[in-house]
Amino acid sequence: MRKLLAVLAITMGAVGTVQAQSEDLRSNADPSAGEEMAASCAACHGQEGISSVGSFPNQAGQQMSYLAKQIMDIRDGHREVAQMAGQVDDFSDQDAWDVAAYFAEMEPNVGQAEDDAELLARGQELYRAGDIGLGIPACSSCHSPTGQGLGTAVYPALSGQHAEYTVSTLQDFAAGERHNDPNAIMRDIASKLSDRDMEAVANYVLGLH
């Protein structure tokens, strides 16, 4: 029992240290330094953090904690993105937070959902209430009613995101090809969504703000 308690104490101490280090990096995040490092990002994500290509995500207004985590996950091999190969290999943790801070300060995209009554209704249902019968929780419970996300929980903003990118992300989670979601939460949810449901949610969040 003493050995178990000692292990638990060490583990909790390590977690506390990581959290403290993360808070230090966040509080020291410098958008100006991030702007310089993000210069090459514009080719795919746009000068204002809004991509002109649907397969590349908008980064403007993204939650800083989420984006910093994604950059570090890609760097460390926890998330595979072919288009990002080699782009952030030399980033320090502070670099990741600086770039994330830069994008977080930008004005997010204001998208326009497809005017399809049936598609919009299903997207709204899934986002606002989920689907109890399928075991799908409301998207808004994690991503907020307006799609702004929740930085303290590292949940991303979805408002104005390209529908094409959102659908491909859900497909990757459903197939297990993306697996850097805490406790497999998105893999579980996405695996229960039909192709039509993915399209509906993606269309809904595109116009959500």
C-alpha positions in Angstrom: 0.0 0.0 0.0 2.8 2.4 0.9 4.5 1.6 -2.4 1.2 2.3 -4.3 0.7 5.6 -2.5 4.3 6.6 -3.3 3.7 5.9 -7.0 0.5 7.8 -7.0 2.2 10.8 -5.3 5.0 10.8 -7.8 2.5 10.5 -10.7 0.4 13.4 -9.4 3.5 15.4 -8.8 4.6 14.9 -12.4 1.2 15.8 -13.8 1.3 19.0 -11.7 4.7 19.9 -13.0 3.6 19.4 -16.6 0.5 21.6 -16.0 2.6 24.3 -14.4 5.1 24.3 -17.3 2.2 24.5 -19.7 0.8 27.5 -17.9 4.2 29.2 -18.0 4.5 28.7 -21.7 0.9 30.0 -22.2 1.5 33.1 -20.1 4.7 33.8 -21.9 3.2 33.3 -25.4 4.3 36.1 -27.7 2.1 36.7 -30.8 4.7 38.9 -32.3 7.3 36.1 -32.2 4.6 33.8 -33.5 3.9 36.0 -36.5 7.5 35.7 -37.6 7.5 31.9 -37.2 4.1 31.6 -38.9 5.2 33.3 -42.1 5.4 30.0 -44.0 1.9 29.0 -42.7 0.2 31.5 -45.0 0.8 29.4 -48.0 -1.9 26.9 -46.8 -3.7 28.7 -44.1 -3.9 32.2 -45.6 -2.4 35.6 -44.7 -5.2 36.2 -42.2 -5.4 32.7 -41.0 -8.3 31.9 -43.3 -7.6 29.3 -46.0 -8.8 29.6 -49.5 -8.7 25.8 -49.9 -11.4 23.7 -48.1 -9.0 20.9 -47.3 -6.8 23.2 -45.2 -8.2 24.4 -41.9 -8.8 28.0 -40.9 -6.6 28.9 -37.9 -7.8 32.5 -37.3 -9.5 32.7 -33.9 -8.6 29.1 -32.9 -8.3 28.3 -29.2 -4.6 28.9 -28.3 -4.3 25.8 -26.1 -5.8 23.5 -28.8 -3.6 24.9 -31.6 -0.4 24.7 -29.5 -1.2 21.1 -28.7 -1.7 20.2 -32.3 1.6 21.8 -33.3 3.4 19.8 -30.7 1.6 16.6 -31.4 2.5 16.9 -35.1 6.1 17.7 -34.2 6.3 14.7 -31.8 4.6 12.2 -34.2 1.4 11.9 -32.2 -0.6 13.3 -35.1 0.2 12.6 -38.7 -0.5 15.3 -41.3 1.3 14.7 -44.6 1.1 18.4 -45.6 2.8 19.4 -42.4 5.8 17.1 -42.8 8.9 18.9 -41.6 7.1 22.2 -41.1 7.4 22.2 -37.3 10.2 19.8 -36.6 12.4 22.5 -35.1 9.7 24.2 -33.1 10.2 24.4 -29.3 7.2 24.2 -27.0 7.4 28.0 -26.6 7.4 28.4 -30.4 4.2 26.4 -30.6 2.5 28.6 -28.1 3.8 31.7 -29.8 2.4 30.7 -33.1 -0.9 29.6 -31.5 -1.1 33.0 -29.8 -0.6 34.7 -33.1 -3.5 32.9 -34.8 -5.7 33.1 -31.7 -5.7 36.9 -31.9 -6.9 37.0 -35.6 -10.6 37.6 -36.5 -12.2 34.2 -37.2 -13.9 33.3 -40.4 -17.6 34.0 -40.7 -18.9 31.3 -43.0 -22.2 30.7 -44.8 -23.8 27.3 -44.4 -25.4 25.6 -47.4 -29.1 26.5 -47.7 -30.5 23.0 -47.4 -33.3 22.8 -44.8 -33.0 19.1 -44.1 -29.2 19.3 -43.8 -29.3 22.3 -41.6 -32.0 20.8 -39.3 -30.0 17.6 -38.8 -26.8 19.6 -38.3 -28.5 21.8 -35.7 -30.0 18.7 -33.9 -26.6 17.0 -33.6 -24.8 20.1 -32.6 -27.4 21.4 -30.1 -28.8 18.2 -28.7 -26.9 15.2 -30.0 -28.6 11.9 -30.8 -29.5 9.9 -27.7 -30.5 6.9 -29.7 -27.1 6.7 -31.3 -25.2 7.6 -28.1 -24.0 10.9 -29.6 -23.6 13.9 -27.1 -24.3 17.4 -28.2 -21.3 19.0 -29.9 -22.1 22.3 -28.1 -21.3 20.7 -24.7 -17.6 20.8 -25.6 -17.4 23.3 -28.4 -19.8 25.9 -26.9 -23.2 27.0 -28.3 -21.5 29.5 -30.6 -18.7 27.1 -31.7 -15.9 29.1 -29.9 -14.5 26.0 -28.2 -13.2 25.8 -24.7 -9.6 26.7 -24.1 -9.3 25.4 -20.6 -10.3 21.9 -21.8 -8.3 22.2 -25.0 -11.5 21.9 -27.1 -11.2 23.6 -30.5 -13.3 26.4 -32.0 -15.4 25.1 -34.9 -17.2 28.2 -35.9 -16.6 29.1 -39.6 -14.4 26.1 -40.2 -14.4 24.7 -43.8 -17.0 21.9 -44.2 -14.6 19.9 -46.3 -11.9 19.9 -43.5 -14.4 19.2 -40.8 -15.8 16.1 -42.7 -12.3 14.8 -43.4 -11.3 15.2 -39.7 -14.4 13.3 -38.6 -13.6 10.6 -41.1 -10.1 10.3 -39.8 -11.3 10.0 -36.2 -13.9 7.4 -37.2 -11.3 5.3 -38.9 -8.8 5.7 -36.1 -6.3 7.4 -38.4 -6.3 10.3 -36.1 -5.8 9.4 -32.5 -4.6 12.4 -30.5 -8.0 13.1 -28.9 -8.0 12.8 -25.1 -9.7 9.5 -23.9 -10.6 8.7 -27.5 -13.6 11.0 -27.2 -13.8 12.1 -30.8 -13.0 8.6 -32.1 -16.0 7.3 -30.2 -18.3 10.0 -31.4 -17.2 10.1 -35.0 -17.5 6.3 -35.3 -21.3 6.7 -34.6 -21.9 9.3 -37.3 -23.1 8.4 -40.8 -21.5 10.2 -43.8 -24.7 12.3 -44.0 -24.5 13.2 -40.3 -20.8 14.3 -40.8 -21.9 16.5 -43.7 -24.7 17.9 -41.7 -22.6 18.9 -38.7 -19.8 20.3 -40.9 -22.3 22.4 -42.8 -23.9 23.7 -39.6 -20.7 24.8 -37.9 -19.5 26.5 -41.1 -22.3 29.0 -40.6 -22.2 29.0 -36.8 -21.0 32.2 -35.0 
